[in-house]
Amino acid sequence: FMQKRIRIVSFSIVLVILLIGIIVINNNSNNKYSFTQDGIKYALTLDGNKITSFPSKGMYKVQVICVGADGRWLYDEWKLAIENITSDDVTCDIKFETISKINLNDYIISLLESEQGTGKVVNENGYRYEGKNPNNYIWFNNEYWRIIGVFDSASHGQSGKNLVKIIRADVLDGLAWHKSNTNDWTTASLNLLLNGAYYNAHDGTSSGYCYVYNGILANCDYTIRGIQSGYRGMIANVTWYLGGYSGYYATAEAFYGYERGTTVYSGRPTSTTGYIGLMYPSDYGYSVLSSSCARTTELRSYNTPTCAGQSWLYGKGHEWTLTPYSTNSASVFYLGYRGPLYYEFAHYGIGSRPVLYLDASVYKTDGDGSLENPYIVGM
């Protein structure tokens, strides 16, 4: 009888322990959330500790996991964006992790010779991303851009600084380089449009610079597609070198020298300053690893699977460069849709992708440069 009683008591104790455990778990689950707003429950932690409000903007990596919706952290605006809500019961776990500050330019330089996707960072007149599809994606202006590389003053004119040069991932528009059909970038309609309406996120359709071909008006409303206010402060005002050349039978290294040279059509300037420009022919030439496309290859002959076919910059159709053809007053070099470099009259409508340099103080907060996890930056 005593043995039976002991067993019953022991079993009762086990039940009590289980009930207490269930109560504790439930209480912990209820206390997980820091607050509820607009029907959404938020659970916040900072370095693993629960917090009850978003921390002030600082050096944090932010991980957002939402159930019933898509959530992402907007680093520049320092707020949470909730999108694509599919449930009436949305919960979001947001983890803030303190990180050490590292400037983006220093980080990219540290990747020298390392494999980056299907490419790598190579030092060829700048620390460049080269290859078919390297991990050089950066989330900038609420859209994908790609990092061309890190360059010294020989490319941007800012003495003693290494600046990160980026290009918009997709073509902005098919616009005339210059509606007046002259190859002077300082007066070019595309230059004035990019550094005016596009840089300031205005509607530039009626600006006098928005033309698709030979005086035909285009749609240049950049209120949404233009550079938004939270990103303008990250852009450096730099020197753009405007040297030209008399032909397209030249290598990437030769073009690099011509671009910074003084060979131009009579009276044309050899440099200017501004926030937004275009890529150089040498940027395209160097975008392929030398193991794939020999550096003795002239850019006119890049229409091969081993040159254009292995370039991350190739594949957006016809695309303007910044560099003028020096033999006449009206032609500019452009990348042809089949891969070789050509030149064309400036009043033709050809695709363009804005290019800019980030200020030296811009730092990396998150990402590995892949399409799925692009670099996130702050300032």
ROVO-612071 format. One record per residue: x negated, y negated, z of N, C-alpha, C in turn. Coordinates in steps of 0.05 Angstrom, whole numbers, padded with zeros to 5 digits, always signed. Atoms other than C-alpha are relative to their C-alpha. Layout:
N
XYZXYZXYZ
...
REM end
This chain:
379
-00017+00024+00000+00000+00000+00000-00018-00025+00000
+00018+00023-00001-00056-00048+00018-00014-00004-00026
+00014+00002+00026-00092-00033-00047+00018-00012-00021
-00019+00010+00020-00029-00048-00087+00005-00030+00005
-00005+00028-00006-00018-00114-00050-00023-00017-00009
+00024+00015+00009-00089-00137-00064+00000-00004-00030
-00001+00002+00030-00080-00123-00138+00021-00021-00008
-00020+00020+00007-00016-00164-00139-00009-00028+00006
+00010+00027-00008-00048-00223-00103-00021-00008-00020
+00021+00007+00020-00108-00220-00150+00012-00008-00026
-00013+00006+00026-00063-00220-00211+00014-00028+00002
-00013+00026-00004-00025-00280-00182-00020-00022-00002
+00021+00020+00001-00090-00318-00173-00009-00005-00029
+00007+00003+00028-00108-00305-00246+00020-00017-00015
-00021+00016+00013-00041-00333-00268-00002-00029+00007
+00003+00028-00009-00051-00396-00227-00023-00013-00015
+00023+00011+00014-00120-00406-00257+00006-00006-00029
-00007+00004+00028-00093-00397-00328+00018-00025-00003
-00018+00022+00001-00037-00447-00314-00014-00027+00004
+00015+00024-00004-00085-00498-00287-00017-00007-00024
+00016+00005+00024-00130-00489-00348+00016-00012-00022
-00018+00010+00021-00071-00500-00395+00007-00029+00005
-00007+00028-00007-00052-00564-00357-00023-00018-00006
+00024+00016+00004-00124-00590-00360-00004-00005-00030
+00003+00003+00029-00128-00576-00435+00020-00019-00012
-00021+00017+00010-00062-00610-00448-00006-00029+00007
+00006+00028-00009-00083-00671-00407-00023-00011-00016
+00023+00010+00016-00150-00675-00444+00009-00007-00028
-00010+00006+00027-00113-00671-00510+00015-00026-00001
-00015+00025-00001-00066-00727-00490-00018-00024+00004
+00018+00022-00006-00124-00769-00465-00021-00004-00021
+00020+00002+00022-00165-00758-00528+00003-00027-00015
-00004+00024+00017-00134-00818-00563-00004-00026+00016
+00006+00025-00013-00158-00888-00547+00024-00019-00001
-00024+00017+00002-00095-00923-00572+00016+00009-00024
-00018-00005+00022-00036-00919-00619+00008-00027-00012
-00008+00024+00013-00022-00972-00670+00014+00006-00026
-00016-00004+00024+00032-00974-00724+00005+00030-00004
-00006-00028+00002+00047-00901-00708-00023+00018-00005
+00024-00016+00004-00024-00878-00719-00016+00002+00025
+00016-00004-00024-00064-00847-00662-00030-00001-00007
+00029+00003+00005-00138-00866-00658-00016+00011+00023
+00019-00010-00020-00192-00828-00621-00027-00012-00007
+00025+00014+00005-00256-00869-00615-00022+00010+00019
+00023-00006-00017-00325-00849-00590-00024-00016-00010
+00025+00013+00006-00391-00885-00587-00023+00016+00012
+00022-00017-00009-00453-00840-00584+00011+00022+00018
-00011-00023-00014-00407-00784-00559+00018-00007+00024
-00016+00009-00022-00372-00826-00505+00025-00013-00009
-00025+00011+00008-00299-00845-00509+00000-00031+00005
-00004+00028-00003-00285-00919-00521+00029-00007-00007
-00028+00007+00003-00219-00956-00523+00005-00022-00021
-00003+00020+00021-00232-01007-00578-00024+00002-00019
+00022+00000+00019-00275-01015-00640-00023-00017+00010
+00023+00016-00009-00345-01039-00623-00005-00023-00020
+00007+00023+00018-00370-01106-00651-00019+00010-00021
+00017-00008+00022-00407-01102-00717-00029+00002+00009
+00028-00005-00008-00476-01073-00707-00012+00023-00015
+00014-00021+00013-00524-01018-00725+00012+00027+00007
-00014-00025-00005-00476-00960-00727+00005+00015-00026
-00011-00018+00021-00462-00901-00773+00027+00008+00009
-00028-00005-00007-00387-00890-00775+00011+00024-00015
-00013-00023+00012-00353-00823-00788+00030-00001+00005
-00029+00002-00003-00278-00824-00801+00012+00026-00011
-00015-00024+00008-00235-00761-00802+00029-00004+00007
-00029+00004-00005-00160-00771-00810+00015+00024-00009
-00019-00021+00007-00104-00720-00812+00026-00014-00008
-00025+00012+00009-00043-00739-00853-00004-00026-00016
+00006+00024+00015-00079-00796-00890-00030+00001-00007
+00029+00003+00006-00146-00816-00920-00010-00025+00015
+00011+00023-00014-00189-00862-00877-00029-00004-00007
+00028+00007+00005-00254-00898-00891-00007-00026+00014
+00010+00023-00015-00295-00949-00854-00012-00020-00020
+00010+00022+00017-00307-01016-00890-00022-00014+00015
+00022+00010-00016-00376-01034-00865-00002-00031-00001
+00003+00029+00003-00378-01105-00893+00022-00016+00014
-00023+00013-00013-00309-01124-00868+00003+00010+00029
+00000-00013-00026-00320-01080-00806+00028+00005+00010
-00027-00008-00007-00252-01050-00805+00006+00027-00013
-00008-00026+00010-00216-00985-00819+00021-00003-00022
-00020-00001+00021-00178-00973-00884+00015+00026+00000
-00017-00024+00001-00120-00923-00882+00015+00000-00026
-00012-00002+00026-00096-00899-00950+00013+00027-00004
-00012-00025+00008-00053-00845-00982+00012+00015+00024
-00013-00012-00023-00010-00831-00920+00020+00021-00010
-00017-00022+00009+00024-00763-00928+00017+00012+00023
-00013-00011-00023+00052-00752-00858+00010-00022+00018
-00009+00019-00020+00092-00787-00804-00016+00002+00025
+00017-00004-00024+00042-00761-00753-00029-00001-00009
+00028+00005+00009-00026-00791-00773-00018-00003+00024
+00020+00003-00021-00086-00783-00727-00027-00004-00014
+00027+00006+00011-00157-00810-00739-00021+00002+00022
+00023-00002-00018-00221-00790-00703-00022-00017-00013
+00020+00018+00010-00273-00845-00711-00024+00000+00019
+00024-00002-00016-00344-00834-00687-00020-00021-00008
+00021+00020+00004-00394-00891-00680-00026+00011+00011
+00026-00011-00009-00467-00869-00676-00021-00022-00004
+00021+00021+00002-00522-00919-00661-00023+00010-00017
+00022-00007+00018-00577-00918-00714-00022-00021+00001
+00022+00019+00001-00645-00949-00722+00001-00015-00027
-00001+00017+00024-00650-01006-00772-00023+00007-00019
+00020-00003+00021-00687-00991-00837+00009-00014-00025
-00007+00015+00024-00687-01038-00896+00002+00019-00024
-00004-00017+00023-00662-01007-00960-00025+00002-00018
+00023-00001+00017-00724-01027-00999-00022+00018+00011
+00020-00017-00012-00771-00993-00949+00009+00029-00001
-00009-00028+00001-00727-00931-00948-00004+00012-00027
+00004-00011+00027-00729-00923-01023-00029+00005-00006
+00029-00003+00004-00804-00933-01025-00010+00026+00014
+00008-00024-00016-00810-00878-00972+00007+00026-00015
-00009-00024+00015-00776-00830-01022-00019+00006-00023
+00018-00003+00023-00834-00835-01071-00008+00029-00005
+00007-00027+00009-00844-00770-01110+00018+00022+00012
-00019-00020-00010-00787-00736-01073+00022+00006-00019
-00022-00007+00018-00734-00698-01110+00026-00013+00010
-00025+00015-00006-00669-00738-01113+00021+00009-00020
-00018-00011+00019-00613-00698-01145-00015+00012-00023
+00015-00010+00023-00635-00682-01216-00018-00022-00009
+00019+00021+00006-00689-00735-01214-00017-00005+00025
+00016+00008-00024-00737-00770-01166-00009-00029-00002
+00010+00027-00001-00768-00836-01146-00029+00001-00009
+00027+00001+00012-00831-00852-01187-00010-00028-00001
+00012+00027+00001-00879-00911-01184-00010-00005-00028
+00008+00009+00026-00881-00938-01255+00010-00028-00004
-00008+00029+00001-00882-01014-01255+00024-00005+00017
-00023+00002-00019-00836-01010-01195+00006+00028+00009
-00008-00026-00010-00809-00954-01152+00028+00006-00011
-00024-00004+00016-00757-00927-01200+00013+00027+00004
-00015-00025+00001-00703-00874-01199-00001+00009-00029
+00003-00011+00027-00717-00830-01260+00012+00028-00001
-00011-00027+00004-00683-00768-01288+00029+00000-00009
-00026-00004+00011-00617-00741-01311+00022-00012+00018
-00021+00010-00018-00575-00756-01249-00011-00001+00028
+00012+00002-00027-00616-00778-01188+00021-00010+00020
-00017+00009-00022-00584-00793-01121-00005-00030+00005
+00004+00029-00003-00583-00869-01131+00026-00015+00000
-00026+00013-00002-00510-00885-01120+00001-00018+00025
-00003+00019-00022-00495-00945-01075+00029-00011-00001
-00027+00011-00001-00426-00969-01052-00003-00030+00005
+00004+00029-00001-00427-01043-01067+00024-00014-00013
-00023+00014+00011-00371-01092-01079+00025+00018-00002
-00023-00019-00001-00321-01036-01062+00002+00017-00026
+00001-00017+00024-00343-00996-01123-00028+00012-00002
+00027-00013+00003-00401-00952-01146-00018-00018-00017
+00023+00011+00015-00466-00984-01168-00022+00021+00001
+00022-00018-00002-00532-00949-01180-00026-00015+00002
+00025+00013-00006-00602-00966-01158-00020+00005-00022
+00021-00003+00021-00652-00979-01214-00027+00005+00014
+00025-00004-00015-00709-00985-01164-00007-00023+00018
+00010+00022-00017-00751-01030-01119-00023-00013-00015
+00019+00015+00017-00793-01085-01152-00012-00023+00015
+00013+00023-00012-00843-01138-01132+00005-00025-00017
-00005+00026+00012-00848-01210-01155-00004-00001-00030
+00004-00001+00029-00871-01190-01225+00027+00004-00015
-00026-00004+00013-00798-01173-01238+00021-00020+00009
-00021+00018-00010-00759-01224-01196-00010-00027+00010
+00011+00026-00007-00806-01281-01178-00001-00007+00029
+00001+00007-00028-00798-01279-01102-00026+00012+00012
+00027-00008-00009-00869-01277-01076+00000+00016+00026
+00003-00016-00024-00887-01223-01026+00023+00017+00008
-00024-00015-00007-00820-01189-01029+00005+00024-00019
-00010-00023+00016-00797-01120-01052+00030-00001+00001
-00029+00002+00001-00725-01125-01076+00011+00024-00015
-00015-00022+00012-00676-01070-01093+00017-00011-00023
-00015+00009+00024-00647-01077-01163+00021+00021-00006
-00022-00018+00005-00579-01047-01177+00016-00008-00025
-00016+00005+00024-00533-01040-01237+00028+00012+00005
-00028-00010-00003-00457-01031-01238+00002+00027-00014
-00001-00027+00011-00441-00957-01250+00015+00001-00026
-00016+00000+00024-00389-00972-01303-00002-00026-00015
+00001+00024+00016-00388-01021-01360+00022-00019+00009
-00019+00020-00009-00353-01086-01341+00019-00006-00023
-00016+00007+00023-00328-01107-01410-00017+00001-00025
+00014+00003+00025-00346-01109-01483+00001-00029-00009
+00000+00029+00004-00365-01182-01489-00023-00009-00018
+00021+00013+00015-00405-01227-01534-00022-00009+00019
+00023+00010-00016-00475-01241-01508+00000-00030-00001
-00002+00029+00003-00468-01311-01535+00020-00006-00023
-00021+00005+00020-00405-01336-01571-00011-00017-00023
+00012+00017+00021-00449-01386-01609-00021+00013-00017
+00019-00017+00016-00493-01330-01637-00028-00010+00001
+00028+00007-00005-00558-01354-01607-00011+00017+00023
+00011-00018-00020-00606-01313-01565-00015-00014+00022
+00010+00014-00023-00620-01363-01510+00018+00007+00024
-00015-00009-00023-00598-01331-01444+00008-00023+00018
-00006+00022-00018-00599-01398-01407+00026-00014-00008
-00025+00013+00009-00540-01423-01449+00020+00021-00009
-00017-00021+00009-00509-01355-01465+00027+00001+00014
-00027-00001-00012-00434-01349-01453+00002+00023+00020
-00002-00022-00018-00444-01281-01420-00015-00007+00027
+00014+00008-00024-00495-01310-01371+00017-00019+00017
-00017+00019-00014-00449-01368-01353+00025+00013+00011
-00023-00014-00010-00391-01321-01345-00007+00018+00024
+00008-00018-00021-00428-01271-01301-00008-00016+00025
+00009+00016-00022-00459-01325-01257+00020-00021+00009
-00022+00018-00007-00394-01364-01255+00024+00015+00010
-00025-00013-00008-00326-01330-01255-00005+00027+00013
+00004-00027-00011-00353-01260-01242-00013-00001+00027
+00014+00002-00026-00400-01279-01185+00019-00011+00021
-00018+00013-00019-00346-01321-01152+00028+00012+00002
-00025-00015-00001-00289-01271-01164+00023-00018-00008
-00021+00017+00011-00248-01321-01206+00011+00011-00026
-00010-00006+00027-00206-01314-01268-00015-00017-00020
+00017+00015+00019-00255-01333-01323+00011+00000-00029
-00010-00003+00027-00209-01321-01382+00000-00027-00015
-00001+00027+00012-00202-01396-01395-00024-00016+00006
+00024+00015-00008-00272-01414-01374-00016-00011-00023
+00016+00008+00024-00298-01424-01445-00022+00019-00006
+00022-00018+00004-00346-01365-01438+00010+00029-00004
-00012-00027+00001-00299-01305-01444+00007+00008-00029
-00005-00007+00028-00306-01278-01515-00009+00028-00006
+00006-00028+00007-00305-01208-01544-00015+00001-00026
+00014+00000+00026-00330-01226-01614+00005-00026-00015
-00001+00022+00019-00346-01288-01654+00023-00020+00005
-00021+00020-00007-00298-01335-01617+00027+00012+00007
-00026-00013-00008-00243-01284-01602+00001+00003+00030
-00003+00001-00029-00218-01293-01531+00005+00028+00011
-00003-00026-00014-00222-01233-01482+00015-00005+00026
-00012+00001-00027-00191-01218-01414-00023+00001+00021
+00022+00001-00019-00240-01240-01360+00010-00008+00028
-00010+00006-00026-00198-01241-01297-00016+00017+00020
+00018-00014-00019-00250-01224-01243+00008-00005+00029
-00008+00005-00028-00209-01241-01181-00003+00025+00017
+00003-00025-00015-00211-01167-01162-00026+00014-00008
+00024-00014+00009-00268-01139-01204-00026-00015+00005
+00024+00017-00004-00315-01197-01190-00012+00005+00028
+00014-00004-00026-00364-01201-01131+00016-00013+00022
-00016+00009-00022-00323-01207-01068-00017-00015+00021
+00015+00018-00018-00342-01257-01013-00018+00015+00019
+00016-00014-00019-00367-01204-00965-00026+00011-00011
+00024-00011+00013-00421-01182-01015-00018-00022-00012
+00016+00020+00013-00445-01248-01045-00025-00007+00016
+00023+00006-00017-00491-01261-00986-00023+00020-00002
+00021-00020+00003-00529-01197-01002-00016-00003-00026
+00013+00002+00026-00549-01220-01072-00021-00022+00000
+00022+00020+00001-00615-01255-01082+00001-00016-00026
+00002+00018+00023-00623-01315-01128-00029+00003-00011
+00027-00008+00009-00682-01292-01171-00006-00012-00027
+00010+00007+00027-00723-01306-01233+00006+00023-00019
-00004-00019+00021-00701-01270-01296-00019-00007-00023
+00020+00005+00021-00757-01263-01347+00012+00006-00027
-00014+00000+00025-00736-01275-01418-00018+00003-00025
+00018-00005+00023-00795-01255-01461+00012+00020-00019
-00012-00017+00020-00777-01221-01526-00022+00015-00016
+00018-00015+00017-00808-01179-01581+00011+00000-00028
-00008+00002+00029-00807-01175-01657+00009+00027-00012
-00009-00025+00010-00786-01102-01663+00007+00019+00022
-00007-00019-00021-00761-01040-01628-00018+00024+00000
+00019-00022+00000-00820-00995-01643-00021-00005+00021
+00017+00004-00023-00850-01001-01574+00008+00018+00023
-00004-00018-00022-00857-00958-01512+00013-00016+00024
-00010+00013-00024-00826-00972-01443-00021-00018+00012
+00021+00017-00012-00893-00998-01418-00005-00025-00016
+00004+00024+00017-00901-01044-01477+00022-00020+00003
-00023+00018-00004-00831-01072-01469-00002-00014+00028
+00003+00013-00026-00845-01084-01395-00018-00024-00001
+00017+00023+00003-00901-01130-01415+00012-00022-00017
-00013+00020+00018-00862-01165-01471+00021-00015+00016
-00022+00013-00015-00804-01179-01424-00010-00022+00018
+00012+00020-00018-00850-01218-01378-00020-00018-00015
+00018+00016+00017-00888-01250-01436+00012-00026-00010
-00008+00026+00011-00881-01313-01478+00008+00002-00029
-00008-00003+00028-00862-01284-01546+00030-00003-00002
-00029+00006+00003-00795-01317-01561+00003-00016-00026
-00006+00017+00023-00761-01351-01619-00006-00029+00007
+00009+00027-00004-00783-01423-01628+00018-00016+00019
-00015+00017-00019-00762-01466-01568+00015+00015+00021
-00015-00015-00021-00731-01410-01527-00015+00000+00026
+00013-00002-00026-00745-01410-01452-00009+00029+00006
+00011-00027-00007-00785-01352-01422+00009+00009+00028
-00011-00009-00026-00749-01350-01354+00022-00019+00008
-00022+00016-00012-00689-01375-01315+00005+00012+00027
-00007-00011-00026-00659-01365-01246+00030+00005+00000
-00028-00006-00003-00592-01336-01226+00004+00024+00017
-00007-00022-00016-00555-01283-01187+00004+00026-00016
-00008-00023+00016-00531-01237-01243-00015+00000-00026
+00013-00003+00026-00568-01211-01304+00009+00026-00013
-00004-00025+00014-00572-01149-01348-00025+00017+00003
+00024-00017-00001-00619-01090-01352-00019-00008-00022
+00021+00004+00021-00684-01095-01391-00003+00026-00016
+00007-00025+00015-00704-01047-01447-00018+00019+00016
+00019-00017-00015-00760-01022-01401+00015+00015+00022
-00016-00015-00020-00708-01004-01347+00011+00026-00013
-00010-00024+00014-00677-00957-01398-00023+00019-00006
+00022-00017+00008-00744-00932-01422-00011+00016+00022
+00010-00014-00023-00767-00914-01353+00021+00017+00015
-00021-00014-00015-00701-00882-01332-00001+00030-00004
+00004-00029+00005-00726-00814-01357-00027+00008+00011
+00025-00010-00010-00780-00773-01324-00019+00005-00023
+00020-00003+00021-00845-00772-01364-00003+00029-00008
+00002-00028+00006-00844-00696-01360+00021+00009-00020
-00021-00006+00019-00781-00698-01402-00004-00016-00026
+00002+00018+00023-00794-00757-01448-00027-00014+00002
+00027+00010-00002-00867-00774-01461-00001-00030-00002
+00002+00029-00001-00887-00846-01446-00011-00012-00026
+00009+00010+00026-00916-00851-01516+00024-00003-00020
-00024+00002+00017-00845-00847-01544+00010-00028-00002
-00011+00027+00003-00820-00912-01573+00030+00000+00005
-00028+00001-00008-00751-00935-01550+00018+00004-00024
-00016-00005+00024-00726-00933-01622+00005+00029-00005
-00001-00029+00004-00737-00858-01619+00011+00015+00024
-00010-00013-00024-00700-00843-01555+00025+00016-00005
-00025-00015+00006-00641-00810-01591-00005+00030-00001
+00005-00029-00001-00661-00740-01569+00010+00011+00026
-00009-00012-00025-00637-00691-01516-00020-00003+00023
+00020+00002-00021-00703-00698-01478-00005-00029+00009
+00003+00028-00008-00701-00775-01476+00027-00011+00009
-00026+00011-00008-00632-00806-01478+00016+00021+00015
-00015-00022-00012-00603-00738-01459-00007+00006+00029
+00010-00004-00027-00643-00739-01394-00001-00027+00016
+00001+00026-00013-00631-00812-01375+00026-00006+00015
-00024+00006-00016-00583-00832-01319+00013-00027-00009
-00011+00026+00009-00574-00901-01352+00015+00003-00027
-00012-00005+00026-00551-00871-01418+00028+00011+00003
-00027-00013+00001-00479-00853-01436+00023-00018+00004
-00022+00019-00002-00438-00917-01431+00006-00014-00026
-00005+00013+00026-00435-00932-01505-00020-00022-00006
+00017+00023+00005-00466-00994-01536-00002-00018+00024
+00004+00016-00025-00496-01037-01481-00022-00021-00004
+00019+00022+00002-00530-01105-01481-00023+00003+00020
+00021+00005-00019-00598-01117-01450-00004-00030+00002
+00006+00029-00004-00627-01184-01428-00019-00011-00020
+00024+00008+00016-00683-01186-01479+00007-00008-00028
-00006+00009+00027-00680-01227-01543-00020+00012-00021
+00017-00007+00023-00707-01206-01611-00013-00026-00009
+00014+00025+00004-00760-01258-01624-00003-00010-00028
+00005+00008+00027-00762-01259-01699+00021-00019-00011
-00020+00019+00009-00696-01296-01709+00014-00012+00025
-00013+00015-00022-00651-01342-01668+00025+00012+00011
-00027-00009-00007-00590-01298-01661+00002+00029+00010
-00002-00029-00007-00608-01225-01644-00010+00006+00028
+00007-00009-00027-00613-01189-01578-00001+00031+00000
+00003-00029-00001-00635-01118-01561+00024+00012+00016
-00020-00015-00014-00582-01068-01541-00005+00030-00002
+00002-00029+00000-00578-00994-01524+00023+00011-00016
-00020-00012+00017-00542-00956-01578+00013+00025+00013
-00015-00022-00013-00490-00903-01561-00013+00027-00005
+00014-00026+00005-00534-00848-01592-00027+00001+00014
+00024-00002-00016-00593-00867-01549-00023-00019-00008
+00022+00018+00006-00642-00911-01588+00005-00029+00006
-00002+00028-00003-00656-00984-01577+00003-00014-00027
-00004+00016+00025-00630-01032-01631+00000-00029+00008
-00007+00029-00006-00619-01107-01638+00024-00007-00017
-00024+00008+00013-00555-01142-01659+00005-00029+00005
-00007+00028-00003-00526-01211-01668+00015-00005+00026
-00009+00005-00027-00509-01243-01602+00030-00005+00002
-00029+00006-00002-00436-01260-01620+00017+00025-00002
-00015-00024+00001-00416-01187-01626+00008+00009+00029
-00010-00010-00025-00375-01154-01570-00012+00027+00006
+00014-00025-00008-00418-01101-01536+00003+00003+00030
-00003-00005-00029-00411-01068-01468-00023-00013+00016
+00020+00011-00018-00447-01100-01409+00005+00010+00028
-00001-00008-00028-00463-01078-01339-00016-00020+00016
+00015+00019-00016-00481-01132-01288-00022+00013+00016
+00024-00008-00015-00549-01125-01255-00006-00021+00020
+00008+00019-00020-00572-01158-01191-00021+00011+00019
+00019-00008-00020-00625-01157-01137+00012-00005+00028
-00010+00003-00027-00606-01146-01064-00021-00015+00016
+00018+00014-00018-00636-01192-01012-00017+00019+00016
+00019-00018-00013-00697-01163-00977+00010+00009+00028
-00010-00007-00027-00659-01162-00910+00022+00021+00000
-00021-00020+00001-00606-01113-00934-00010+00027+00010
+00009-00025-00012-00610-01049-00894+00020+00023-00006
-00015-00024+00004-00585-00978-00901+00014+00008+00026
-00014-00010-00023-00531-00955-00853+00009+00029-00002
-00010-00027+00003-00508-00889-00883-00005+00009-00029
+00000-00011+00027-00509-00843-00943-00027+00012-00008
+00024-00012+00011-00559-00801-00982-00003-00006-00030
+00003+00007+00028-00548-00832-01051+00015+00017-00020
-00015-00017+00018-00506-00776-01079+00027-00013-00006
-00027+00010+00007-00439-00790-01113+00019+00004+00023
-00018-00006-00022-00403-00758-01055-00006-00015+00025
+00009+00014-00024-00443-00796-01003-00019-00023-00007
+00017+00022+00010-00469-00861-01033-00012-00016+00023
+00012+00017-00020-00514-00909-00996+00020-00021+00009
-00016+00021-00011-00476-00956-00950-00021-00020+00012
+00020+00020-00009-00513-01021-00935+00013-00022+00016
-00009+00022-00016-00507-01080-00888-00021-00022-00002
+00019+00023+00000-00541-01147-00876+00003-00015+00026
REM end
